[in-house]
Structures are given as structure tokens and as C-alpha cells.
Amino acid sequence: MRGRRFLAATAEAVLASVVAVGLFASGSFFPVLGIVLSLLCPLPFVVVGLRHGRTMLALALALATLVLIVPLSPQQGLIFLLEFGAPALVLHEGLRRGARSDVLVVGVAVVLVVGGVAVLSLATGRWDEPVRAIEQHLDGLLADMEALTAQLGLSDGPGAVDAPARRLRAALLAAFPGLLFVGSLLTAAGYAFTLQAMIRRWPVQFGGAQPAAFRWELPELLVWPFIGSGVCFLIGIPPLRVVGLNGLIVLLGLYFLQGLSIAAFLFRRFQLPRFLATLSVILLVFQPFFTLLVAGLGLFDVWFAFRRLSLPRSPGQP
């Protein structure tokens, strides 16, 4: 019986490595969809780890890395481990230990940021100059954007860099740390939400684990860094302005997730129809003002505590 379980677990580890490599490779074959699919790479590893333990998780990661190293290069294997292997390990340990959703998501986001900067430095060969590696990455993105607009007939062609392009490059470079963290934060939140939903849906397949619902509750003292970032941004001194801008971007991302958590709680609490939830998701995607409104809901939860106010009170409670 133990031999059969070991063989079944090994087969799942092999399958997880094949699926992860396929998702990783899809980013090279499909321009937009492939990038989205490649972000799912950590999930097969985490599922195998939660079902069969750390040994099978390590086996799946080793197999996937070897599949990339042997036909391609050691660099591709290292990039895979930095981008997707390390987040998978952190996700597995956090879910196995029952970590809070906000702590788990922030931890995974930090790993994604560090891995992303390391990959950029590795790809450009500038380990000692990560800022220069980021500049080269942004230059490549802007060149691709200019080529696309030229193909669509929206510009004369990818010629000399004009003043608007230089301003866009400077703005993206200044805000890149905050944007990178927020993108990693939303990706990590998607990982945690998806895996927690899977465990609740199939608890037997995951060893009877009962994860807590996705809940996001930031400390109240975090409002002071938000105020300080706003002050630094408004002062106008260039270095402080950059620090304040990135601080505001990071904290707005954190408060956006808190606002989503409050909105989901209120939808469940008042049993609102599902079409309103679908409409809310559509508004979040296509209406930036609604996104800021959700972030504001998370920020004002510091003073109003919406989740506590909406709970039913006993007859003798004031």
C-alpha cells in the first residue's frame, strides 16, 4: 500500500513539473495569454506539496528545473526557480502552517519582487547595477510600444525619442518600485485566494485542511506612513517626491486589497445578489475611479471598522 501511494505521489510530482514547464513556456509562444498562463506556474507545485508533503514538492521543482536546464541552459533553470519556485515554497509553507492571508500575501509579494529584480539583473548581466537593469527593461518595453503604435498607424515610426516618450520613461522609472510591488501583491493575492478556494472545495484531497477565509486587515498605524508618503510627494523635492510616490502606490495597493475584503464581507453579510458582484468586478477592470473607491474603503476602515459595524448586536448591547 505504501509503495502504491509513493508511486502515485511521484506520478503527481512528475505531472506537476510537466504542467509547470508548459505554463512557463507558454509565455514565449503566446504574446498576452501566455504571460497570464505563465503566472500560474507555482500552483501545481503548491498543490503537490499540500497533498504529499515537502519531499514531493522538492522533487517536482527539481524535475522542472532539470527539464529547462538540459535542453536550454542553466540560466533558464535559475530564472524559473527565482520567478516561480521560491514563491511556490513560501505559499506552501504559509498555507500548511495556516498563516493569515495578509501576512502570506505580503510575504509572497516580497519574494516575487526580489525574484523579479534578480531575473532582470541576470538577463541583462548587471548584478551590481539593478537600477540600470530596470532602465534597460523599461527601454525595451517602450521600444515595443513604439513599434506597436507604428504598426497600428498611430505614430510616424520608432524614430527618435520625443519629449513625451522621455517624460513617460522618467515617470515609469520613478514609479517602477511601487508598481512592481503592487503587481506582485495582486499576483500573490490571486495565488492565495485560488489555493484557499481549492482547499475549501476539496478538503479531503488536501488532507482535510480547513483554511480560514481570505481576510485582509491592516494595522491601524499604517495610516501614518500613508500620510507621510503624501507629505513627501507634495513637498516637491525630487528625491522625496519619488519616495512619496512609491509609498503611496504601495499603500494604495495594500488598502485596495483591504477594501476588496470589506466589500466581499458586506456582500456575504447582506446576501446581495451575485450579479452585483459580477458588475463590481467589471467596474474594477474598466473603471479606475471605482478602483480608487475600493482603496478608499480600505483606508477609511481604520476609522469606521465597517466589518464590526455591520455585525448584528445583542439586545442589551448599546
C-alpha positions as CSV (number, residue, x, y, z in Angstrom):
1,M,0.0,0.0,0.0
2,R,2.8,2.4,0.9
3,G,4.5,1.6,-2.4
4,R,1.4,2.4,-4.4
5,R,1.0,5.7,-2.5
6,F,4.6,6.6,-3.2
7,L,4.3,5.8,-6.9
8,A,1.0,7.8,-7.1
9,A,2.7,10.8,-5.3
10,T,5.7,10.6,-7.6
11,A,3.4,10.5,-10.7
12,E,1.7,13.6,-9.5
13,A,5.0,15.3,-8.9
14,V,6.1,14.5,-12.5
15,L,2.8,15.7,-13.8
16,A,3.0,18.9,-11.8
17,S,6.5,19.6,-13.2
18,V,5.4,19.0,-16.8
19,V,2.4,21.3,-16.4
20,A,4.5,24.0,-14.8
21,V,7.1,23.8,-17.6
22,G,4.3,24.0,-20.1
23,L,2.9,27.1,-18.4
24,F,6.3,28.7,-18.2
25,A,7.0,28.0,-21.9
26,S,3.6,29.5,-23.0
27,G,4.9,33.0,-22.3
28,S,7.3,32.6,-25.2
29,F,4.6,31.4,-27.7
30,F,1.5,33.5,-26.9
31,P,2.0,37.2,-26.6
32,V,-0.6,38.1,-23.9
33,L,-2.4,34.9,-23.0
34,G,0.9,33.2,-22.5
35,I,2.1,35.8,-19.9
36,V,-1.1,35.3,-17.9
37,L,-0.7,31.5,-18.1
38,S,2.9,31.6,-17.0
39,L,1.9,33.3,-13.8
40,L,0.1,30.1,-12.8
41,C,3.4,28.1,-12.6
42,P,3.6,28.0,-8.8
43,L,0.2,26.5,-8.3
44,P,0.9,22.9,-9.4
45,F,3.9,22.7,-7.1
46,V,1.9,24.0,-4.1
47,V,-0.9,21.5,-4.8
48,V,1.5,18.6,-4.9
49,G,3.2,19.9,-1.7
50,L,-0.1,20.2,0.2
51,R,-1.2,16.8,-0.9
52,H,2.0,14.8,-0.5
53,G,4.5,16.9,1.6
54,R,7.7,18.7,1.1
55,T,9.6,15.8,-0.5
56,M,7.3,15.6,-3.5
57,L,7.3,19.4,-3.8
58,A,11.1,19.4,-3.9
59,L,11.0,16.6,-6.4
60,A,8.6,18.4,-8.7
61,L,10.7,21.6,-8.5
62,A,13.9,19.6,-9.3
63,L,12.4,17.9,-12.3
64,A,11.0,21.1,-13.8
65,T,14.4,22.8,-13.3
66,L,16.2,19.9,-15.0
67,V,13.8,19.9,-17.9
68,L,14.7,23.6,-18.5
69,I,18.4,23.2,-17.8
70,V,19.2,20.2,-20.1
71,P,17.7,21.4,-23.4
72,L,18.1,25.1,-22.8
73,S,20.6,26.5,-20.3
74,P,21.3,26.7,-16.6
75,Q,20.2,30.3,-16.7
76,Q,16.7,29.3,-17.7
77,G,16.5,26.9,-14.8
78,L,17.7,29.6,-12.4
79,I,15.2,32.1,-13.8
80,F,12.4,29.6,-13.3
81,L,13.4,29.0,-9.7
82,L,13.7,32.7,-8.9
83,E,10.4,33.6,-10.5
84,F,8.2,30.7,-9.6
85,G,10.0,28.1,-7.4
86,A,10.7,30.4,-4.5
87,P,7.1,31.8,-4.4
88,A,5.8,28.2,-4.5
89,L,7.8,27.3,-1.4
90,V,6.6,30.3,0.5
91,L,3.0,29.7,-0.5
92,H,3.2,26.0,0.5
93,E,4.7,26.8,4.0
94,G,2.2,29.6,4.7
95,L,-0.8,27.5,3.8
96,R,0.4,24.5,5.6
97,R,1.0,26.5,8.8
98,G,-2.3,28.3,8.5
99,A,-0.7,31.8,8.2
100,R,-3.0,34.8,8.0
101,S,-4.0,35.8,4.4
102,D,-2.4,39.3,4.6
103,V,0.9,38.0,6.1
104,L,1.1,35.3,3.5
105,V,0.3,37.6,0.5
106,V,2.8,40.2,1.6
107,G,5.5,37.6,2.1
108,V,4.9,36.0,-1.3
109,A,4.8,39.5,-2.9
110,V,8.2,40.3,-1.4
111,V,9.7,37.1,-2.8
112,L,8.2,37.9,-6.2
113,V,9.7,41.4,-6.1
114,V,13.2,40.1,-5.1
115,G,13.0,37.4,-7.7
116,G,11.8,39.8,-10.4
117,V,14.7,42.2,-9.8
118,A,17.2,39.3,-9.7
119,V,15.8,38.0,-13.0
120,L,16.2,41.4,-14.6
121,S,19.8,41.7,-13.4
122,L,20.5,38.1,-14.6
123,A,19.1,38.7,-18.0
124,T,21.0,42.0,-18.5
125,G,24.2,40.8,-16.8
126,R,24.1,43.8,-14.4
127,W,24.1,42.1,-11.0
128,D,25.9,45.1,-9.5
129,E,23.6,47.7,-11.1
130,P,20.0,46.6,-10.6
131,V,18.7,50.2,-11.4
132,R,20.5,50.0,-14.8
133,A,18.9,46.6,-15.4
134,I,15.5,48.2,-14.7
135,E,16.2,51.0,-17.1
136,Q,17.1,48.6,-19.9
137,H,13.9,46.7,-19.3
138,L,11.8,49.9,-19.5
139,D,13.6,50.9,-22.6
140,G,12.7,47.6,-24.2
141,L,9.1,47.9,-23.2
142,L,8.9,51.5,-24.6
143,A,10.6,50.3,-27.8
144,D,8.0,47.6,-28.2
145,M,5.2,50.1,-27.5
146,E,6.6,52.5,-30.2
147,A,6.8,49.6,-32.7
148,L,3.2,48.6,-32.0
149,T,1.9,52.1,-32.3
150,A,3.8,52.4,-35.6
151,Q,2.2,49.2,-36.9
152,L,-1.2,50.5,-35.9
153,G,-0.6,53.8,-37.7
154,L,-0.8,55.8,-34.5
155,S,2.7,57.2,-34.9
156,D,5.2,58.0,-37.6
157,G,7.6,55.3,-36.6
158,P,10.0,54.2,-34.0
159,G,12.4,57.0,-34.7
160,A,14.0,59.5,-32.3
161,V,12.6,59.6,-28.8
162,D,10.4,62.7,-28.4
163,A,9.7,64.7,-25.3
164,P,6.5,62.8,-24.2
165,A,8.3,59.5,-24.5
166,R,11.2,60.8,-22.4
167,R,8.7,62.0,-19.7
168,L,6.9,58.6,-19.8
169,R,10.2,56.8,-19.3
170,A,11.1,59.1,-16.4
171,A,7.7,58.6,-14.8
172,L,7.8,54.8,-15.2
173,L,11.3,54.6,-13.8
174,A,10.4,56.7,-10.8
175,A,7.3,54.7,-10.0
176,F,8.7,51.3,-11.0
177,P,9.5,50.0,-7.4
178,G,5.9,50.7,-6.3
179,L,4.3,49.4,-9.5
180,L,6.4,46.2,-9.2
181,F,5.4,45.6,-5.6
182,V,1.7,46.2,-6.3
183,G,1.7,43.9,-9.3
184,S,3.4,41.2,-7.2
185,L,1.0,41.9,-4.4
186,L,-2.1,41.3,-6.6
187,T,-0.5,38.2,-8.1
188,A,0.2,36.8,-4.7
189,A,-3.4,37.6,-3.6
190,G,-4.6,35.7,-6.6
191,Y,-2.5,32.7,-5.7
192,A,-3.7,32.7,-2.0
193,F,-7.3,33.2,-2.9
194,T,-7.3,30.4,-5.6
195,L,-5.5,27.9,-3.4
196,Q,-7.7,28.6,-0.3
197,A,-10.8,28.2,-2.5
198,M,-9.4,24.8,-3.8
199,I,-8.8,23.6,-0.3
200,R,-12.2,24.5,0.8
201,R,-13.8,22.9,-2.3
202,W,-11.9,19.6,-2.0
203,P,-10.8,19.3,1.7
204,V,-10.4,15.5,1.5
205,Q,-7.9,15.7,-1.3
206,F,-5.8,18.1,0.7
207,G,-5.7,16.1,3.9
208,G,-8.8,17.6,5.5
209,A,-7.3,21.0,5.8
210,Q,-9.7,23.8,6.8
211,P,-8.1,27.2,5.8
212,A,-9.6,30.4,7.0
213,A,-11.5,32.6,4.6
214,F,-9.5,35.2,2.7
215,R,-9.3,38.1,5.2
216,W,-7.3,41.3,4.9
217,E,-6.9,43.5,7.9
218,L,-4.1,46.0,8.0
219,P,-2.8,47.6,11.3
220,E,-4.2,51.0,12.1
221,L,-0.7,52.5,12.5
222,L,-0.1,52.0,8.7
223,V,-2.1,55.2,8.1
224,W,0.8,57.3,9.3
225,P,3.2,56.0,6.6
226,F,0.4,56.8,4.1
227,I,0.1,60.4,5.4
228,G,3.9,60.7,5.4
229,S,4.1,59.5,1.8
230,G,1.6,62.1,0.8
231,V,3.5,64.8,2.5
232,C,6.8,63.7,0.8
233,F,5.1,63.7,-2.6
234,L,3.6,67.2,-2.1
235,I,6.8,68.8,-0.8
236,G,8.3,68.9,-4.3
237,I,11.9,67.9,-3.6
238,P,12.7,65.3,-6.3
239,P,14.2,62.5,-4.1
240,L,11.4,62.9,-1.5
241,R,8.8,63.1,-4.3
242,V,10.0,59.8,-5.7
243,V,9.9,58.2,-2.2
244,G,6.4,59.6,-1.5
245,L,5.1,58.4,-4.9
246,N,6.2,54.9,-4.4
247,G,5.0,54.9,-0.8
248,L,1.5,56.0,-2.0
249,I,1.5,53.3,-4.7
250,V,2.4,50.5,-2.3
251,L,0.0,51.6,0.4
252,L,-2.9,52.1,-2.1
253,G,-2.3,48.6,-3.3
254,L,-2.5,47.3,0.3
255,Y,-5.6,49.3,1.1
256,F,-7.2,48.2,-2.2
257,L,-7.0,44.6,-1.0
258,Q,-8.4,45.6,2.3
259,G,-11.3,47.3,0.5
260,L,-11.9,44.2,-1.5
261,S,-12.0,42.1,1.7
262,I,-14.5,44.5,3.2
263,A,-16.7,44.5,0.1
264,A,-16.7,40.7,-0.1
265,F,-17.7,40.6,3.6
266,L,-20.5,43.0,3.1
267,F,-21.8,41.1,0.1
268,R,-21.9,37.9,2.2
269,R,-23.3,39.7,5.3
270,F,-26.3,41.3,3.5
271,Q,-26.7,38.4,1.0
272,L,-26.5,40.6,-2.0
273,P,-27.3,39.1,-5.5
274,R,-24.3,37.7,-7.4
275,F,-24.9,39.8,-10.5
276,L,-23.9,42.8,-8.3
277,A,-20.6,41.1,-7.6
278,T,-20.0,40.4,-11.3
279,L,-20.8,44.0,-12.1
280,S,-18.4,45.2,-9.4
281,V,-15.6,43.1,-11.0
282,I,-16.3,44.6,-14.4
283,L,-16.2,48.1,-12.9
284,L,-12.9,47.3,-11.2
285,V,-11.4,46.3,-14.5
286,F,-12.7,49.1,-16.7
287,Q,-13.2,52.0,-14.3
288,P,-10.1,53.3,-12.5
289,F,-12.3,55.6,-10.3
290,F,-14.0,52.5,-8.8
291,T,-10.6,51.0,-8.0
292,L,-9.7,54.1,-6.1
293,L,-13.1,54.0,-4.4
294,V,-12.3,50.4,-3.1
295,A,-8.9,51.5,-1.9
296,G,-10.6,54.4,-0.1
297,L,-13.0,52.0,1.5
298,G,-10.0,50.0,2.9
299,L,-8.3,53.2,4.1
300,F,-11.4,54.5,5.9
301,D,-11.8,51.2,7.6
302,V,-9.2,52.4,10.0
303,W,-11.7,54.9,11.5
304,F,-15.1,53.2,10.8
305,A,-14.4,49.5,11.1
306,F,-17.1,48.5,8.6
307,R,-16.9,44.8,9.4
308,R,-17.6,45.3,13.1
309,L,-20.3,47.9,12.5
310,S,-22.2,45.5,10.2
311,L,-22.3,42.7,12.7
312,P,-25.6,42.1,14.4
313,R,-25.8,43.3,18.0
314,S,-27.4,41.6,21.0
315,P,-30.5,43.3,22.6
316,G,-28.5,44.5,25.6
317,Q,-25.6,45.8,23.6
318,P,-25.5,49.7,23.0
